[in-house]
Amino acid sequence: MDPDSVRKENERRYFEENWSSGTRQPAQKFYSITERSKLHYADLLMKECSGKRFLELGCGPGSHAFELGRSGAEVVGIDLSPKAIELATGTAAARGVDQRVRFHVGDAENTGYPNASFDTVCGTGILHHLDLAAGMREMVRVLKPGGRGVFYEPLRHNFFINLYRKLTPRLRSPDERALTRDEISIARRYFETVDLTFFHLFGLAAIPFRNSSLFGPVLRSLDALDARLFDSVPAARFQAWVVVLELSGPRTPTQASS
């Protein structure tokens, strides 16, 4: 098996286990602080989505496809894990959006869809599992002229976050790596505009309060502190935990290779 095939098989096996047995469940406490970033990501997806065609890379029962379908979009979701597809398909049926939303096993680096098939390609925590250049090439190929990419991703520059990752290897697949500044810069070869919004540095300190009445006020104060810091000190931005990327103006293959 070639290295890319081995990597993808490792991903498939890991996420089959995760969806079946909840491998990542211990990390859920950290996502208690992510409402602000998730709302920003959802707002970018939902703006003028009616009548548009979306491709979601990486999916499951927490997919954004259901809300998009309810709002009038047509959505295709793909994932390497058959279990993720099974769960997402069942959720779409339960929510009554299975006429507008469908899922199938597929590869984000080689989707098999025709050129210029989608208005938006999106995903939550998917880019850092890919060969980023291969994923970007495929993305711009399937996007219509004027299409966009919207992604929610973890970053890899914060020492303390990386220390936690090192101490908890079972919470991540063997080959995934949170994104670096240099890796994000790859997107600039494939898109005219790369807009980045950063979240969750001081906000991580709210996690110990998550089961108390103080959690809401503490988190709001720390989120506001994060926003002020990232606005006034650009050098601090890549110390954040999460970045939301909005990619627009997909380049042609000739432009991307120049």
N, C-alpha and C positions, 0 to 999 in steps of 0.2 A: 504494500500500500504506500502511495506517495505521501509526503508530509501533510499536504492539505487534506487528503482523505482521512488520515489518522486524526488530525485536529477535529475535523467535523464529526467523525465517529465518537471521539471522546466527548464532544459537546452533546451529541444525541444521547449517549448513555447516561451522562450526568443528569440531563434534564428529564429523561425518562424516570430516573430514580427520584429526582426532586418532586416532580408532579405526582408520583405515586406515593411517596413516603414523607414529603415535607422536609427535605434535607436543609433548606434554607430558613426554616421556621425560626431558629434562634436569633436571626438577624432582624426580625420584624420590628423589634423594639426601636431600632434606629429610624425606621420609616415613619414613626409617630410624629416626627418633626417636619415632614416633607410636604405639608399641605400647600404652602406658598409656591414651591417649585412645581408641584403637580398641577396646580390651578393655572400657572403661567403656561405650562406645556399644553394643557387642555384648551386654553383660550386660543393659542396659536392654531391648534388643529381645527377648532370649531368655527373660526371666522370664515364666513362665506363658503361653508362646506356643502350646502345643499346642491345637488346635481353634479357634484364633483366625484371623481374616481380616485380612491385611495388604495395604496398597497402598504400594509403594516408588516414589518419585518420582526419576527419573534412575537408570539402571541400565546394566549391562554385565557383563563376565565377572567383575568384582570384587564383584558384588552380594552382599548379605547374605541374599538370598532363598533361596539354596541350603541354608544351614544352617537357616534357619527351616523350609523344607519338610521337611528331614530330621528336624526335631524335632516335626513334626505340624501345622504351620501351613499354611494355604492362602495363597498369595502371588500378587499381580498386580503386575508391574513395568511402568512406562511410561517412555518417553523420546522426545524429538523426533527422535533419530537412528536411522534404519533400521539402520545398521551396528551400533550398540550393541545393538539388539534381536536382530539376527542372532547376534551373539557370545554374548549372554546366553542365548538359546534353545538354542544349541549346547552351552553349558556345562551347562545344566540337564539336557539329554539325556545328556551324558557322565557326569554325577554321579548319574543315575538318579532325579531328583526332578521330571521333567517332568509327572508326573501331578498334582503339588501346586503347581507353580510355572509360571506362564506370563507371557509378555512381549508387549507390542505397542506400536506407535508411538502416542504420546498426549501431551497437553498438561496439565501440572500445574495450570494455571490454569483449565482447562475439561476435566475428565476424561471427562465423559459418563456417569459412573456414577450410579445412583440415590441419593437421600438415604439416609443411615444404612446404608451398605453395608459399612463396614470397622470393625474394632476398633482398628487402629493404622495411621497414615500415617507413613512414615519416609523418610529419604534421607540420603545422604552428599554434602556439598558441592553442594546443589541450591537451597536457599532464596536464596542470594545471586545466583542467575541469574534470579530471578522478580521480577515486580511483587509485592512481599511482601503487600500488602493483598489483592490478587486471589487469590494463592495461599492465604492464610489463610482467606479466605471459602470457597473451594472445599474446603479441608481440613475445616472444621467442618461443611460441608454433607454430605460423604460419610461422616463419622465417626458411629458409633452413639453414643447417650447414654452418657456415661462413657468414651468412647474417648480416645485420646491420640495425640500426635505425638512422634516421637523423631528428632532431627536432629543431624548432625555438620557444623560450619561454621567457616570461617575468619573472623577478626576484622580490623578495619581501623583500629585506633588506634595501632599500634606504628610509630614513625617509620622504623626500620631495615627492618622487613618491607615497609613501603610503598615505601621506596626501591628495594628489590630488585624489587618488582612493577613499578615505573616503568621500571626498566632492562631488564626482560625481558617486554615486552608480548606476544610471540608465545606465551608460556606460558599465556595467558588469553584467553577469548573477548572480543570487542570491548565487550560490554555488561555483563559480570559485575563486581560490586563486592562485596568482602568486607563483612561486616556491621558496622554501628556499634551503639553502645548505643541510640541513638534508634530505629533500625530494629528491633532486637530488642524494644523496648517496644511495637511494633505488635502483637506476639503477645498482649499483655495485654488488648487489646480483644476478642480472640477466644477466649481460654482463661482459666479461673478461676485456674489455677496455672501459672507459668512457672519451672521450676527450671533453673539454669544451673551447669555445672561447667566450669572453665577449665583449660587445659593449655598447656604448652610456652612458656616464656619463657627462663629460664636453660638449659633443656634443649636449645635450639638450638645452644649451644656444644659439644655432644657430636658434632655432625655431622662435624667434621674427623677424629674418631677412628673413624669407622664401619667402616673396614677393618682395624682393629687390635684386639688382645686387650684393650685398655683401654676399648673402646667400652661394653661392658655395665656395668662398675663406674662409669664416669664418668656414663653416662646415668642409672643408678639414683640416684646422689648428686644430680644436678641435678634429676631429677624430684621427689625428696624435698624439695629446696630450693624448687622451684616450689610444691609443695603447701603448705608452711609459709608461704610468702609470701602466696599467695592466701587462705589461711585467716586470717592475722593482719592483712593490709593490703588491705582491700576495694578501695581506689583503684587497686591494681596489677592487678586482675583483667583489665581490658579491654586491658592491654598484652600479654596472652597471644596466641598464634597461633591457637589453636583453642578453640571452645566447644561443648559438647554440651548440647543443649536437650531437656528433657522437658516437654511441654505436656500438661496434663490439664484436664478439666472444660470441654469445648467449649461455648461459649455459643450460644444460639439467635440467628438473624439480628437479632431485635428487641433482644436484650441487647447484641450487638456494635455496633449502631448508636447505642446510647444513651450 
